[in-house]
């Protein structure tokens, strides 16, 4: 009986979405759902906050009820994204329907019968897709740039007969992988959404609450313009990532989305501002996760020491790494007076591994890059100047040793001093020392083939 009520919407989804699900969408969201209805495969690359996940959730609910028997599989890089972002949207859409849509709502599943359901799951196990067959099947891959290739292999095992559909959505953060490849594959309908196209931005007022705004773009412009984050998260374009970019946007995005495992000791990294326009950045880290931070401007060393001391006491910090160059020496002395175990790191000194790294900044950033590449760093603050700083620093090799560009070279390219990223690198070193995971190398290893390359 229920199927007969809704099957009339198989030809046109609009009355179902507008009149039954009570959803009002802007034109790009409607374009996504229309493509799902008309095409077998759809790939959507979009900026931040344009409502792409909401549109995909509406498409999932509408498809579930318009087709019987239907199965909907939803996956994402993390359980948080799958449950607390995508499935939360599904629950709200389902609850807003008039009249009630029917079906039993579970934590991450709507069940109408054994062969009629929708389910969300974040997994690295491609078996999630094994044996799932239905005459009407929709697979949604949210934040698709961050989903592992093993999952895409699982998606490819699904049948292509009947009304089988695939929807990939996400920020275009990596110029590799199946999501990137989809945009040169004629089997996909391609959709591109820039933040500048959203009604809130076009109309210069927040007509759609919670979505991107002109103010958000202006804030991000000051921090991101000219970096890969601006291209991916504002313009919705795959970043023109250069071969000399040390930390890839894909690693940064993964670090932002990583789920915290807050165990063991905590540590602090402090980068002390030396110029009026720079920032003093303080990051508290536990298990690779940033659990607290403070960004200060125009503060003297004693006030900075007070902030560091307060954070150290609040989080039970065991080690503090300080950029001891110049003004940082005074901060080191004061923190030691307060009884803290301080690791003074002089950026002008020789690196511990002088065969692998050209200087101390290169060593700290190289270690951080290795940690981020391995998925050990995060979560880190999202939509923040930190990400732009991490993605902007270039590197080269001198005498087979990794060398990151200097702050002066970055500023000559119109970029700000990477104070927050330096503080994160210091926190990463301090936390590994506190956890017994860092040991100064004995002689080092000659590196000449670029094994830190992110491409």
Sine and cosine of phi, psi and omega as CSV:
sin_phi,cos_phi,sin_psi,cos_psi,sin_omega,cos_omega
0.00,0.00,-0.71,0.71,-0.02,-1.00
-0.89,0.46,-0.67,0.74,0.00,-1.00
-0.88,0.47,-0.62,0.78,-0.02,-1.00
-0.91,0.42,-0.50,0.86,-0.01,-1.00
-0.92,0.39,-0.65,0.76,-0.16,-0.99
-0.98,-0.21,-0.25,0.97,-0.09,-1.00
-0.90,0.43,-0.33,0.94,0.04,-1.00
-0.90,0.44,-0.28,0.96,-0.02,-1.00
-1.00,0.04,0.04,1.00,0.03,-1.00
-0.89,0.46,-0.54,0.84,0.01,-1.00
-0.98,0.19,-0.51,0.86,-0.05,-1.00
-0.52,-0.85,0.91,-0.42,-0.06,-1.00
-0.98,0.21,-0.33,0.94,-0.18,-0.98
-0.86,0.51,-0.75,0.66,0.02,-1.00
-0.88,0.48,-0.57,0.82,0.03,-1.00
-0.90,0.43,-0.74,0.68,-0.04,-1.00
-0.93,0.36,-0.68,0.73,-0.09,-1.00
-0.99,0.17,-0.68,0.73,-0.15,-0.99
-1.00,-0.08,-0.50,0.87,-0.03,-1.00
-0.99,-0.17,-0.76,0.65,0.00,-1.00
-0.99,0.15,-0.16,0.99,0.08,-1.00
0.85,0.52,0.66,0.75,-0.03,-1.00
-0.95,-0.31,0.77,-0.64,0.09,-1.00
-0.95,-0.32,0.88,-0.47,-0.12,-0.99
-0.88,-0.47,0.43,-0.90,0.11,-0.99
-1.00,0.00,0.17,-0.99,-0.26,-0.96
-0.87,0.48,-0.57,0.82,-0.02,-1.00
-0.94,0.35,-0.59,0.81,0.08,-1.00
-0.91,0.42,-0.64,0.76,0.05,-1.00
-0.90,0.44,-0.59,0.81,0.03,-1.00
-0.88,0.47,-0.60,0.80,0.02,-1.00
-0.90,0.44,-0.76,0.65,-0.03,-1.00
-0.91,0.41,-0.65,0.76,0.01,-1.00
-0.88,0.48,-0.61,0.79,0.02,-1.00
-0.92,0.38,-0.63,0.77,0.05,-1.00
-0.86,0.50,-0.66,0.75,-0.01,-1.00
-0.93,0.37,-0.59,0.80,-0.17,-0.99
-0.99,-0.14,-0.38,0.92,-0.15,-0.99
-0.84,-0.55,0.44,-0.90,0.00,-1.00
-0.96,0.27,-0.58,0.82,-0.05,-1.00
-0.67,-0.74,0.71,-0.70,-0.02,-1.00
-0.73,-0.68,0.72,-0.70,0.08,-1.00
-0.85,-0.53,0.81,-0.59,-0.06,-1.00
-0.86,-0.50,0.88,-0.48,0.14,-0.99
-0.94,-0.33,0.72,-0.70,-0.15,-0.99
-0.45,-0.89,0.35,-0.94,0.10,-0.99
-0.96,0.26,-0.02,-1.00,-0.05,-1.00
-0.98,0.21,0.67,-0.74,0.17,-0.98
0.96,0.27,0.37,0.93,-0.02,-1.00
-1.00,-0.06,-0.05,1.00,0.05,-1.00
1.00,-0.02,0.38,0.93,-0.03,-1.00
-0.93,0.38,-0.64,0.77,0.01,-1.00
-0.92,0.39,-0.63,0.78,0.04,-1.00
-0.89,0.45,-0.69,0.73,0.01,-1.00
-0.88,0.47,-0.66,0.75,0.02,-1.00
-0.91,0.41,-0.60,0.80,0.04,-1.00
-0.92,0.40,-0.65,0.76,0.06,-1.00
-0.88,0.47,-0.70,0.72,0.02,-1.00
-0.86,0.51,-0.64,0.77,-0.02,-1.00
-0.90,0.43,-0.73,0.68,-0.01,-1.00
-0.91,0.41,-0.69,0.72,-0.01,-1.00
-0.89,0.46,-0.69,0.72,-0.01,-1.00
-0.90,0.43,-0.64,0.77,-0.02,-1.00
-0.85,0.53,-0.68,0.73,-0.10,-1.00
-1.00,0.01,-0.39,0.92,-0.01,-1.00
-0.98,0.18,-0.41,0.91,-0.06,-1.00
-0.86,-0.51,0.68,-0.73,0.06,-1.00
-0.64,-0.77,0.69,-0.72,-0.13,0.99
-0.98,0.19,0.66,-0.75,-0.01,-1.00
-0.84,-0.54,0.54,-0.84,0.13,-0.99
-0.80,-0.61,0.73,-0.68,0.00,-1.00
-0.87,-0.49,0.84,-0.54,0.08,-1.00
-0.93,-0.38,0.79,-0.62,-0.04,-1.00
-0.82,-0.57,0.77,-0.64,0.06,-1.00
-0.69,-0.72,0.29,-0.96,-0.03,-1.00
-0.42,-0.91,0.19,-0.98,-0.04,-1.00
-0.91,0.42,-0.53,0.85,-0.04,-1.00
-0.75,-0.66,0.38,-0.92,0.06,-1.00
-0.89,0.45,-0.58,0.82,0.03,-1.00
-0.86,0.51,-0.73,0.68,0.01,-1.00
-0.89,0.45,-0.68,0.73,-0.05,-1.00
-0.92,0.39,-0.72,0.69,-0.11,-0.99
-1.00,0.04,-0.78,0.63,-0.19,-0.98
-1.00,0.03,-0.20,0.98,0.08,-1.00
-0.93,-0.37,-0.91,0.41,-0.09,-1.00
-0.93,0.38,-0.80,0.60,-0.09,-1.00
-0.94,0.35,-0.47,0.88,0.10,-1.00
-0.88,0.48,-0.65,0.76,0.06,-1.00
-0.90,0.43,-0.65,0.76,0.03,-1.00
-0.87,0.49,-0.70,0.71,-0.02,-1.00
-0.88,0.48,-0.68,0.73,-0.01,-1.00
-0.91,0.41,-0.68,0.74,0.01,-1.00
-0.89,0.45,-0.71,0.70,-0.01,-1.00
-0.89,0.46,-0.67,0.75,-0.03,-1.00
-0.94,0.35,-0.47,0.88,-0.05,-1.00
-0.99,0.14,-0.13,0.99,-0.08,-1.00
-0.92,0.40,0.61,-0.79,0.04,-1.00
-0.73,-0.68,0.90,-0.43,0.00,1.00
-0.98,0.22,-0.03,-1.00,0.01,-1.00
-0.84,0.55,0.66,-0.75,-0.09,-1.00
-0.98,0.19,-0.33,0.94,-0.07,-1.00
0.99,0.11,0.13,-0.99,-0.05,-1.00
1.00,-0.07,0.42,-0.91,-0.01,-1.00
-0.99,-0.15,0.83,-0.55,-0.02,-1.00
-1.00,-0.01,0.83,-0.55,0.07,-1.00
-0.95,-0.31,-0.11,-0.99,-0.03,-1.00
-0.85,0.52,-0.66,0.75,0.00,-1.00
-0.61,-0.79,0.54,0.84,-0.04,-1.00
-0.43,-0.90,0.61,-0.79,0.23,-0.97
-0.94,-0.34,0.82,-0.57,-0.05,-1.00
-0.87,-0.49,0.84,-0.54,0.11,-0.99
-0.96,-0.26,-0.53,0.85,0.12,-0.99
-0.26,-0.97,-0.01,-1.00,-0.06,-1.00
-0.88,0.48,-0.51,0.86,-0.03,-1.00
-0.90,-0.44,0.42,0.91,-0.03,-1.00
-0.58,-0.81,0.99,-0.13,-0.12,-0.99
-0.30,-0.95,0.21,-0.98,0.14,-0.99
-0.74,-0.67,0.66,-0.75,-0.06,-1.00
-0.58,-0.81,0.63,-0.77,0.07,-1.00
-0.92,-0.39,0.63,-0.77,0.04,-1.00
-0.36,-0.93,0.66,-0.75,0.14,-0.99
-0.96,-0.27,0.82,-0.57,-0.11,-0.99
-0.40,-0.92,0.45,-0.89,0.17,-0.99
-0.99,-0.13,0.00,1.00,-0.08,-1.00
-0.99,-0.10,0.93,-0.37,-0.02,-1.00
-0.92,0.40,-0.22,0.97,0.03,-1.00
-0.90,0.43,-0.29,0.96,0.07,-1.00
-0.81,0.58,-0.50,0.87,-0.07,-1.00
-0.99,-0.14,-0.13,0.99,-0.06,-1.00
-0.94,0.34,0.69,-0.73,0.10,-0.99
0.96,0.28,0.14,0.99,0.02,-1.00
-1.00,-0.03,0.95,-0.32,0.01,-1.00
-0.71,-0.70,0.58,-0.82,0.02,-1.00
-0.28,-0.96,0.50,-0.87,0.07,-1.00
-0.90,0.43,-0.38,0.93,0.03,-1.00
-0.75,-0.66,0.95,-0.31,-0.10,-0.99
-0.73,-0.68,0.75,-0.66,0.08,-1.00
-0.81,-0.58,0.82,-0.57,0.09,-1.00
-0.93,-0.37,0.81,-0.58,0.02,-1.00
-0.90,-0.43,0.82,-0.57,0.06,-1.00
-0.93,-0.37,0.96,-0.28,-0.03,-1.00
-1.00,0.01,0.53,-0.85,-0.09,-1.00
0.73,0.69,0.81,0.59,-0.20,-0.98
-0.90,0.44,-0.43,0.91,0.00,-1.00
-0.91,0.42,-0.38,0.92,-0.03,-1.00
-0.99,-0.16,-0.01,1.00,-0.03,-1.00
-0.99,0.11,0.67,-0.74,-0.08,-1.00
-0.92,0.39,0.42,-0.91,0.00,-1.00
-0.92,0.40,-0.43,0.90,0.04,-1.00
-0.90,0.45,-0.56,0.83,0.03,-1.00
-0.94,0.35,-0.66,0.75,0.05,-1.00
-0.89,0.45,-0.56,0.83,0.08,-1.00
-0.89,0.46,-0.64,0.77,0.05,-1.00
-0.90,0.43,-0.64,0.77,0.03,-1.00
-0.88,0.48,-0.63,0.78,-0.04,-1.00
-0.93,0.37,-0.30,0.95,0.01,-1.00
-0.98,0.19,-0.21,0.98,-0.04,-1.00
-0.95,0.30,0.48,-0.88,-0.03,-1.00
-0.90,0.44,0.41,-0.91,0.01,-1.00
-0.92,-0.40,0.14,0.99,0.01,-1.00
-1.00,0.06,0.06,-1.00,0.04,-1.00
0.87,0.49,-0.52,-0.86,0.03,-1.00
-0.99,-0.12,0.95,0.31,0.01,-1.00
-0.99,-0.17,0.78,-0.63,-0.10,-0.99
-0.77,-0.64,0.50,-0.87,0.07,-1.00
-0.72,-0.69,0.77,-0.63,0.03,-1.00
-0.81,-0.59,0.88,-0.48,0.09,-1.00
-0.95,-0.33,0.77,-0.63,0.02,-1.00
-0.70,-0.72,0.46,-0.89,0.08,-1.00
0.31,-0.95,0.15,-0.99,0.19,-0.98
-0.97,0.26,0.69,-0.73,-0.03,-1.00
-0.99,0.15,0.98,0.17,-0.16,-0.99
-0.99,-0.11,-0.21,0.98,-0.06,-1.00
-0.67,-0.74,0.72,-0.69,0.02,-1.00
-1.00,-0.01,0.74,0.67,0.05,-1.00
-0.31,-0.95,0.23,-0.97,0.05,-1.00
1.00,0.00,0.05,-1.00,-0.12,-0.99
-0.93,0.37,-0.56,0.83,0.01,-1.00
-0.91,0.41,-0.71,0.71,0.04,-1.00
-0.89,0.45,-0.68,0.73,-0.04,-1.00
-0.91,0.42,-0.47,0.88,-0.03,-1.00
-0.87,0.49,-0.47,0.88,-0.08,-1.00
-0.99,0.14,-0.02,1.00,0.17,-0.99
-0.89,-0.46,0.19,0.98,-0.01,-1.00
-0.98,-0.18,0.89,-0.46,-0.02,-1.00
-0.92,0.40,-0.19,0.98,0.03,-1.00
-0.95,0.31,-0.28,0.96,-0.02,-1.00
-0.98,-0.20,0.58,-0.81,0.27,-0.96
-0.99,0.10,0.80,-0.60,-0.12,-0.99
-0.98,-0.21,0.75,-0.66,0.03,-1.00
-0.79,-0.61,0.73,-0.68,0.00,-1.00
-0.82,-0.58,0.77,-0.63,-0.02,-1.00
-0.77,-0.64,0.88,-0.48,0.09,-1.00
-1.00,-0.05,0.51,-0.86,0.07,-1.00
-0.86,0.52,-0.49,0.87,-0.04,-1.00
-0.94,0.35,-0.22,0.98,0.01,-1.00
-1.00,0.00,-0.22,0.97,-0.09,-1.00
-0.93,0.38,0.60,-0.80,-0.01,-1.00
-0.82,0.57,-0.60,0.80,0.02,-1.00
-0.86,0.51,-0.60,0.80,-0.04,-1.00
-0.99,0.16,-0.68,0.73,-0.01,-1.00
-0.90,0.43,-0.70,0.72,-0.07,-1.00
-1.00,0.05,-0.13,0.99,0.00,-1.00
0.84,0.54,0.60,0.80,0.11,-0.99
-0.44,-0.90,0.45,-0.89,-0.08,-1.00
-1.00,0.08,0.97,0.26,0.03,-1.00
-0.97,0.24,-0.43,0.90,0.08,-1.00
-0.90,-0.43,0.96,-0.28,-0.11,-0.99
-0.92,0.40,0.64,-0.77,0.06,-1.00
1.00,0.09,-0.11,0.99,-0.01,-1.00
-1.00,-0.04,0.06,-1.00,-0.01,-1.00
-0.86,0.51,0.55,-0.84,0.01,-1.00
-0.77,-0.64,0.25,-0.97,0.07,-1.00
-0.88,0.48,-0.61,0.80,-0.01,-1.00
-0.90,0.44,-0.66,0.75,0.01,-1.00
-0.89,0.46,-0.68,0.73,0.01,-1.00
-0.89,0.46,-0.68,0.74,-0.01,-1.00
-0.90,0.44,-0.62,0.78,0.06,-1.00
-0.90,0.43,-0.69,0.72,-0.01,-1.00
-0.94,0.35,-0.52,0.85,0.00,-1.00
-0.85,0.53,-0.68,0.73,-0.04,-1.00
-0.89,0.45,-0.49,0.87,-0.06,-1.00
-0.98,-0.19,-0.50,0.86,-0.21,-0.98
-0.93,-0.37,-0.40,0.92,-0.16,-0.99
-0.84,0.54,0.72,-0.69,-0.07,-1.00
1.00,0.01,0.05,1.00,0.02,-1.00
-0.88,-0.47,0.25,-0.97,0.04,-1.00
-0.87,0.50,-0.49,0.87,0.00,-1.00
-0.90,0.43,-0.60,0.80,0.03,-1.00
-0.89,0.45,-0.69,0.73,-0.01,-1.00
-0.90,0.43,-0.72,0.69,-0.11,-0.99
-0.98,0.18,-0.71,0.71,-0.19,-0.98
-0.99,-0.12,-0.21,0.98,0.08,-1.00
-0.93,-0.36,-0.79,0.62,-0.05,-1.00
-0.99,0.13,-0.31,0.95,-0.04,-1.00
0.94,0.34,0.49,0.87,-0.01,-1.00
-0.93,-0.36,0.54,-0.84,0.15,-0.99
-0.90,0.44,0.78,-0.63,-0.09,-1.00
-0.92,0.39,0.62,-0.78,0.07,-1.00
-0.98,0.17,0.94,0.35,-0.12,-0.99
-0.92,0.38,0.78,-0.63,-0.04,-1.00
-0.99,0.10,0.36,-0.93,-0.02,-1.00
-0.93,0.36,-0.27,0.96,-0.03,-1.00
-0.97,-0.25,0.35,0.93,0.08,-1.00
-1.00,0.08,0.87,-0.49,-0.12,-0.99
-0.94,0.33,-0.73,0.68,-0.09,-1.00
-0.91,-0.41,0.89,-0.46,-0.10,-1.00
-0.97,0.23,0.43,-0.90,0.03,-1.00
-0.89,0.46,-0.53,0.85,0.03,-1.00
-0.89,0.46,-0.64,0.77,0.03,-1.00
-0.92,0.39,-0.64,0.77,0.00,-1.00
-0.90,0.44,-0.72,0.69,0.01,-1.00
-0.87,0.49,-0.67,0.75,0.03,-1.00
-0.90,0.43,-0.62,0.78,0.02,-1.00
-0.92,0.39,-0.60,0.80,0.04,-1.00
-0.91,0.42,-0.57,0.82,-0.09,-1.00
-1.00,-0.03,-0.15,0.99,-0.06,-1.00
-0.87,0.49,0.64,-0.76,0.04,-1.00
-1.00,0.09,0.72,-0.69,-0.11,-0.99
-0.96,0.28,0.63,-0.77,0.19,-0.98
-0.85,-0.53,1.00,0.00,-0.20,-0.98
-1.00,0.08,1.00,0.08,0.01,-1.00
-0.76,-0.64,0.38,-0.92,0.11,-0.99
0.98,0.20,-0.24,-0.97,-0.11,-0.99
-0.96,0.29,0.30,-0.95,0.11,-0.99
-0.93,-0.37,0.43,-0.90,0.01,-1.00
-0.57,-0.82,0.25,-0.97,-0.06,-1.00
-0.79,-0.61,0.61,-0.80,0.19,-0.98
-0.87,-0.49,0.72,-0.70,-0.05,-1.00
-0.77,-0.64,0.85,-0.53,0.16,-0.99
-0.95,-0.30,0.88,-0.48,-0.13,-0.99
-1.00,-0.05,0.79,-0.62,-0.01,-1.00
-0.93,0.36,0.65,-0.76,0.03,-1.00
-0.90,-0.43,-0.14,0.99,-0.03,-1.00
-0.73,-0.68,0.36,-0.93,-0.08,-1.00
-0.85,0.53,-0.60,0.80,-0.05,-1.00
-1.00,0.05,-0.14,0.99,-0.02,-1.00
-1.00,0.05,0.18,-0.98,-0.04,-1.00
-0.90,-0.43,0.53,-0.85,0.27,-0.96
-1.00,-0.04,0.87,-0.49,-0.07,-1.00
-0.92,-0.39,0.73,-0.68,0.00,-1.00
-0.80,-0.60,0.85,-0.52,0.03,-1.00
-0.84,-0.54,0.74,-0.68,0.10,-0.99
-0.98,-0.22,0.77,-0.63,-0.08,-1.00
-0.80,-0.59,0.65,-0.76,0.16,-0.99
-0.65,-0.76,0.75,-0.66,-0.01,-1.00
0.79,0.61,0.58,0.82,0.00,-1.00
0.99,0.14,-0.08,1.00,-0.04,-1.00
-0.99,-0.14,0.66,-0.75,0.14,-0.99
-0.99,0.17,0.92,-0.38,-0.07,-1.00
-0.98,-0.21,-0.21,0.98,0.06,-1.00
-0.26,-0.96,0.39,-0.92,0.04,-1.00
-0.39,-0.92,0.40,-0.92,0.16,-0.99
-0.62,-0.78,0.71,-0.70,0.03,-1.00
-0.90,-0.44,0.87,-0.50,-0.10,-0.99
-0.88,-0.48,0.52,-0.86,0.08,-1.00
-0.71,-0.71,0.67,-0.74,0.10,-1.00
0.91,0.42,0.51,0.86,0.01,-1.00
-0.96,-0.27,0.58,-0.81,0.05,-1.00
-0.98,0.18,0.13,-0.99,-0.12,-0.99
-0.90,0.43,-0.60,0.80,-0.03,-1.00
-0.92,0.38,-0.62,0.78,0.05,-1.00
-0.93,0.36,-0.64,0.77,0.06,-1.00
-0.88,0.48,-0.69,0.73,0.03,-1.00
-0.87,0.50,-0.59,0.80,0.04,-1.00
-0.90,0.44,-0.66,0.75,0.03,-1.00
-0.91,0.42,-0.70,0.71,0.00,-1.00
-0.89,0.45,-0.69,0.73,0.00,-1.00
-0.88,0.48,-0.67,0.74,0.00,-1.00
-0.89,0.45,-0.70,0.72,0.03,-1.00
-0.91,0.42,-0.64,0.77,0.00,-1.00
-0.89,0.45,-0.66,0.75,0.01,-1.00
-0.94,0.34,-0.65,0.76,-0.02,-1.00
-0.89,0.45,-0.61,0.79,-0.13,-0.99
-0.95,-0.31,0.13,0.99,0.04,-1.00
0.89,0.46,0.69,0.72,-0.09,-1.00
-0.94,0.35,0.68,-0.73,0.00,-1.00
-0.98,-0.21,-0.43,0.90,0.02,-1.00
-0.63,-0.78,0.53,-0.85,0.02,-1.00
-0.77,-0.64,0.86,-0.51,0.09,-1.00
-0.99,-0.15,0.79,-0.61,-0.06,-1.00
-0.84,-0.55,0.69,-0.72,0.19,-0.98
-0.92,0.39,0.98,-0.19,-0.15,-0.99
-0.99,0.10,0.02,1.00,-0.02,-1.00
-0.94,0.35,0.70,-0.72,0.09,-1.00
0.87,0.50,-0.85,-0.53,-0.07,-1.00
-0.88,0.48,-0.43,0.90,-0.03,-1.00
-0.87,0.49,-0.40,0.91,0.02,-1.00
-0.87,0.49,-0.63,0.78,0.03,-1.00
-0.91,0.41,-0.59,0.81,0.03,-1.00
-0.92,0.38,-0.64,0.77,0.05,-1.00
-0.86,0.52,-0.73,0.68,-0.02,-1.00
-0.88,0.48,-0.70,0.72,-0.05,-1.00
-0.92,0.39,-0.66,0.75,0.01,-1.00
-0.91,0.40,-0.57,0.82,0.08,-1.00
-0.92,0.39,-0.62,0.79,0.08,-1.00
-0.86,0.51,-0.54,0.84,0.00,-1.00
-0.99,0.14,0.03,1.00,0.10,-0.99
1.00,-0.05,0.23,0.97,-0.04,-1.00
-1.00,0.00,0.50,-0.87,0.10,-1.00
-1.00,0.09,0.97,-0.23,-0.12,-0.99
-0.96,-0.27,0.69,-0.73,0.11,-0.99
-0.97,-0.25,0.98,-0.19,0.01,-1.00
-0.98,0.18,0.82,-0.58,-0.02,-1.00
-0.87,-0.50,0.92,-0.38,-0.01,-1.00
-1.00,-0.01,0.92,-0.40,-0.06,-1.00
-0.91,0.41,-0.28,0.96,0.00,-1.00
-1.00,-0.08,-0.05,1.00,-0.02,-1.00
-0.99,0.14,0.03,-1.00,0.06,-1.00
-0.99,0.17,0.59,-0.81,0.01,-1.00
-0.94,0.35,0.39,-0.92,0.05,-1.00
-0.90,0.43,-0.60,0.80,0.02,-1.00
-0.95,-0.33,0.99,0.14,-0.12,-0.99
-0.96,0.26,-0.19,0.98,0.07,-1.00
-1.00,0.10,-0.40,0.92,-0.08,-1.00
-0.98,-0.19,-0.54,0.84,-0.10,-0.99
-0.83,-0.55,0.57,-0.82,-0.04,-1.00
-0.97,0.25,-0.60,0.80,-0.04,-1.00
-0.42,-0.91,0.02,-1.00,-0.06,-1.00
-0.91,0.41,-0.72,0.70,0.05,-1.00
-0.84,0.55,-0.64,0.77,0.02,-1.00
-0.90,0.43,-0.62,0.79,0.01,-1.00
-0.91,0.41,-0.74,0.68,0.00,-1.00
-0.89,0.46,-0.70,0.71,0.00,-1.00
-0.94,0.33,-0.58,0.81,0.05,-1.00
-0.90,0.44,-0.67,0.75,0.05,-1.00
-0.89,0.45,-0.68,0.74,0.01,-1.00
-0.90,0.43,-0.67,0.75,0.02,-1.00
-0.87,0.49,-0.67,0.74,0.02,-1.00
-0.89,0.46,-0.67,0.74,0.02,-1.00
-0.90,0.43,-0.64,0.77,0.00,-1.00
-0.95,0.32,-0.63,0.77,0.03,-1.00
-0.88,0.48,-0.60,0.80,-0.01,-1.00
-0.99,0.15,-0.06,1.00,0.00,-1.00
0.97,0.24,0.44,0.90,-0.06,-1.00
-0.99,-0.14,-0.20,0.98,-0.04,-1.00
-0.97,-0.24,0.75,-0.66,0.08,-1.00
0.78,-0.62,0.20,-0.98,0.01,1.00
-0.94,0.34,0.48,-0.88,0.09,-1.00
-0.87,-0.49,0.31,-0.95,-0.02,-1.00
-0.84,0.54,0.67,-0.74,-0.02,-1.00
-0.98,-0.21,0.46,-0.89,0.00,-1.00
0.80,0.60,0.78,0.63,-0.12,-0.99
-0.71,-0.70,0.30,-0.95,0.05,-1.00
-0.88,0.48,-0.39,0.92,-0.02,-1.00
-0.84,0.55,-0.74,0.67,-0.04,-1.00
-0.87,0.49,-0.67,0.75,0.01,-1.00
-0.90,0.43,-0.64,0.77,0.02,-1.00
-0.91,0.41,-0.66,0.75,0.02,-1.00
-0.89,0.46,-0.64,0.77,-0.08,-1.00
-0.98,0.18,-0.20,0.98,-0.18,-0.98
-0.99,-0.13,-0.31,0.95,-0.12,-0.99
-0.98,0.18,0.78,-0.63,-0.02,-1.00
-0.99,-0.11,0.26,-0.97,0.00,-1.00
-0.60,-0.80,0.25,-0.97,0.11,-0.99
-0.50,-0.86,-0.09,-1.00,0.11,-0.99
-0.84,-0.54,0.70,-0.71,0.09,-1.00
-0.82,-0.58,0.87,-0.50,-0.05,-1.00
0.79,0.62,0.67,0.74,0.04,-1.00
0.92,0.38,0.36,0.93,0.04,-1.00
-0.88,-0.48,0.69,-0.72,0.01,-1.00
-0.90,0.43,0.73,-0.69,0.06,-1.00
-0.69,-0.73,0.86,-0.51,0.10,-1.00
-1.00,0.08,0.45,-0.89,0.01,-1.00
-0.91,0.42,0.44,-0.90,-0.01,-1.00
-0.97,0.23,0.26,-0.96,0.06,-1.00
-0.89,0.46,-0.57,0.82,0.02,-1.00
-0.90,0.43,-0.65,0.76,0.04,-1.00
-0.91,0.42,-0.62,0.78,0.05,-1.00
-0.90,0.44,-0.69,0.72,-0.01,-1.00
-0.91,0.41,-0.50,0.86,0.05,-1.00
-0.93,0.37,-0.33,0.94,0.08,-1.00
-1.00,-0.02,0.13,0.99,0.03,-1.00
1.00,0.06,0.24,0.97,-0.02,-1.00
-0.98,-0.18,0.43,-0.90,0.03,-1.00
-0.99,0.16,0.27,-0.96,0.07,-1.00
-0.88,0.47,0.72,-0.70,-0.06,-1.00
-0.99,0.16,0.84,0.55,-0.11,-0.99
-0.89,0.46,-0.67,0.74,-0.03,-1.00
-0.93,0.37,-0.65,0.76,0.02,-1.00
-0.92,0.39,-0.62,0.78,0.08,-1.00
-0.87,0.49,-0.67,0.74,0.01,-1.00
-0.90,0.43,-0.61,0.79,0.05,-1.00
-0.91,0.42,-0.67,0.74,0.03,-1.00
-0.89,0.46,-0.63,0.77,0.05,-1.00
-0.91,0.41,-0.65,0.76,0.03,-1.00
-0.90,0.43,-0.63,0.78,0.02,-1.00
-0.89,0.46,-0.67,0.74,0.05,-1.00
-0.91,0.42,-0.73,0.69,-0.05,-1.00
-0.89,0.45,-0.67,0.74,-0.03,-1.00
-0.92,0.40,-0.64,0.77,0.01,-1.00
-0.91,0.41,-0.59,0.81,0.09,-1.00
-0.91,0.41,-0.68,0.73,0.00,-1.00
-0.90,0.44,-0.57,0.82,-0.03,-1.00
-1.00,0.03,0.02,1.00,-0.01,-1.00
0.96,0.29,0.41,0.91,-0.05,-1.00
-0.97,-0.24,-0.05,1.00,-0.02,-1.00
-0.90,-0.43,0.75,-0.66,0.08,-1.00
-0.70,-0.72,0.79,-0.61,0.00,-1.00
-0.86,0.50,0.76,-0.65,-0.08,-1.00
-0.92,0.39,0.52,-0.85,0.08,-1.00
-0.98,-0.18,1.00,-0.03,0.03,-1.00
1.00,-0.06,-0.52,0.85,0.05,-1.00
0.98,0.20,0.01,-1.00,-0.02,-1.00
-0.82,-0.57,0.75,-0.66,0.01,-1.00
-0.91,0.41,0.82,-0.57,-0.03,-1.00
-0.89,-0.47,0.91,-0.42,-0.07,-1.00
-0.72,-0.69,-0.13,0.99,-0.11,-0.99
-0.95,-0.31,0.15,0.99,0.11,-0.99
0.95,0.31,0.74,0.67,-0.03,-1.00
-0.98,0.21,0.08,1.00,0.17,-0.99
-0.99,-0.14,0.00,1.00,-0.04,-1.00
-0.86,0.51,0.76,-0.65,-0.01,-1.00
-0.99,0.13,0.10,0.99,-0.08,-1.00
-0.90,-0.44,0.00,0.00,0.00,0.00
